[in-house]
Each structure stands twice: as structure tokens, then as C-alpha cells.
Amino acid sequence: MYKSMQGKNAQQKKSYAKNVARAFGFRNYNFIIVVNGLEERAEKGTSDVIPLEEMAGFVPKFDSTIEELDYVNKLLGKYDREDNPIKPERELLIKELGILRDKIGQVNS
């Protein structure tokens, strides 16, 4: 089944895991695919695929469940760079703040 799984399918399952973690109030989550008989680590979409034998010693790298906060951090990084300062335009700021508003609105509706 693992070999026939498409990367898009793995990405959808990762999104489900994120939504479940967020629904239970977790700020971070990790989604991995564990395969019995796999010889070495791999990736499927953006998900890690590990052999069953490595499961006990696996150290996960966690992803955020709060995409609104991730987006704010992205905007801050974009506009706060000292090495490559940009002069933000009014329309661009309004557009990006609108995107953030919509993300927050989706969560709270």
C-alpha cells in the first residue's frame, strides 16, 4: 500500500492529522508513515516515511497547528528584514492583512 500511495494522498492525511491535533488544542503535531519491511527512510509528499524498526528511537520534528500564527511570523519576517528592507505598499499590506483576517475568521466560524 505504501508504494502505491500518492504524495497528494499522504498530504491530505497530514492535513487531517493537523486538524485533529488543532481540534484537541495541541499547538504542534507530527505526521509520519511507518512501514514494516522498509529498508531506509523516505518521503511521501511532505511526510516522513520510516521503517518500523526505527519507530522506538524516532525523534519527531513538530509542525505548528496554528497557521494564523505562522502567517503572522511570515509577514513579520518579510517586513522586518534589515539586510533586504522593502518599502511596503498600502495595497499589499491591506491584501495580506485581509488574508490573515480570513484565516482567523475561518477558525472562529
ZIURDA-V434836 format. One record per backbone hydrogen bond with DSSP energy under -0.5 kcal/mol. CO is the residue of the C=O (numbers start at 1). NH is the residue of the N-H. E is the energy in kcal/mol with one decimal. If there is no record, write none. Layout:
CO,NH,E
CO,NH,E
This chain:
1,5,-1.0
2,5,-0.8
6,10,-2.0
7,11,-2.3
8,12,-2.1
9,13,-2.1
10,14,-2.1
11,15,-2.0
12,16,-2.2
13,17,-2.3
14,18,-2.1
15,19,-2.4
16,20,-2.6
17,21,-2.6
18,22,-2.5
19,23,-2.4
20,24,-1.7
21,26,-2.6
22,25,-1.6
27,65,-2.9
27,66,-0.6
29,63,-3.3
31,48,-0.8
32,34,-0.5
33,50,-2.6
35,38,-1.0
35,52,-1.8
42,49,-2.7
44,47,-2.1
47,44,-2.4
48,33,-2.7
49,42,-2.5
50,35,-2.4
51,54,-1.4
52,55,-1.5
54,58,-0.6
55,58,-1.0
58,60,-0.6
60,62,-0.6
63,29,-2.5
65,67,-1.1
66,70,-1.8
67,71,-2.2
68,72,-2.2
69,73,-2.5
70,74,-2.1
71,75,-2.5
72,76,-2.7
73,77,-2.4
74,78,-2.2
75,79,-2.4
76,80,-1.7
82,85,-0.6
86,88,-0.9
89,93,-2.4
90,94,-2.5
91,95,-2.4
92,96,-2.6
93,97,-2.6
94,98,-2.0
95,99,-1.9
96,100,-2.0
97,101,-2.6
98,102,-2.4
99,103,-2.2
100,104,-2.4
101,105,-2.6
102,106,-2.1
103,107,-1.4
104,108,-1.9
106,109,-0.5
